[in-house]
Amino acid sequence: MMTNKLTQLVQTYRQEQRCLAGFNINDIYDLHAVALAANELDLPFMAMTYPPVAELNGTYLCRKMVDGFAKIANNDIFLHLDHSTSVDLCKRAIDDGYDSVMIDGSHQSLKENIAMTKEVVAYARSAGVTVEAEIGKIMGRDVVVQCEDDYLASVADVKALYEEAGPDMLAVGIGTAHGFTPTTPKIHFNRLQEIANAVAAPLVLHGGTGIADEDIQKAITMGIAKINIGTIVHTTYMREAHKEIDADVGAAYPPYVMKSVIPRVQEVVLDRLKAVNPHLK
């Protein structure tokens, strides 16, 4: 079995209690901001395209966009397809040179999740592409939690998915949430420890925007080797863009708007990179 550089990196990070930061990017401008921040701290990072971004721009162009920034980066930039519920989109991303894909079957039955993940893993292996799978539910921005157990991954299900489908990384439901939510997300460390004891896979923390720095750092010591950060990036981007456009209605020019947006996004990315890498503070 071919093991690529990314898979080796996250395996090493789990062993060394370190973590790779992944940032959801939408275009060349937020990617520019993330790349500047990572260069400043001399860190690798993962540029993650959510399915609407991959579909709108095309996986081929996303690959070329990241390749351009890779030429001026101090460290590796890994291109990742985030939260794809489509096996076909995962295959397209693999064909177009993505370093990593996530097949998200978490809203399917365990049997179907395993089947989807196995199909993507089999397709990815010959290309040396890393595969992330998900088990358990990650809360969304409109969710008010009634029963926390509904959003925690079953240890038995985690083991079944990992052992039967063979993904390289596992995103597990441990209480975190995507976006800003009406219910404050919190990491269930007991469940995380049980999962970390049950599987050797590098674990992935989704919903990294709303989690306290000390909780992120504790989770890294317990097996989290990759963290996804998105909401703080795109909300900062849009807020700053609106501010610049509103200040010059009718005459706003995209490059001038982005000259103000990029530094603000860079600031929040630097903050999150330092949270994930506290030794750099």
HELIX and SHEET records of a PDB file:
HELIX    1   1 LYS A    5  GLU A   16  1                                  12    
HELIX    2   2 ILE A   28  LEU A   41  1                                  14    
HELIX    3   3 PRO A   51  ASN A   57  1                                   7    
HELIX    4   4 THR A   59  ALA A   70  1                                  12    
HELIX    5   5 VAL A   87  ASP A   95  1                                   9    
HELIX    6   6 LEU A  110  ARG A  125  1                                  16    
HELIX    7   7 GLU A  148  TYR A  151  5                                   4    
HELIX    8   8 VAL A  155  ALA A  165  1                                  11    
HELIX    9   9 PHE A  189  ALA A  198  1                                  10    
HELIX   10  10 ASP A  213  THR A  221  1                                   9    
HELIX   11  11 THR A  231  ALA A  247  1                                  17    
HELIX   12  12 PRO A  254  VAL A  276  1                                  23    
HELIX   13  13 PRO A  278  LEU A  280  5                                   3    
SHEET    1   A 9 LEU A  20  ASN A  24  0                                        
SHEET    2   A 9 PHE A  45  THR A  49  1                                        
SHEET    3   A 9 ILE A  77  SER A  84  1                                        
SHEET    4   A 9 SER A 100  ILE A 103  1                                        
SHEET    5   A 9 THR A 130  ILE A 135  1                                        
SHEET    6   A 9 MET A 169  VAL A 172  1                                        
SHEET    7   A 9 LEU A 203  LEU A 205  1                                        
SHEET    8   A 9 ILE A 224  ILE A 229  1                                        
SHEET    9   A 9 LEU A  20  ASN A  24  1                                        
END                                                                             
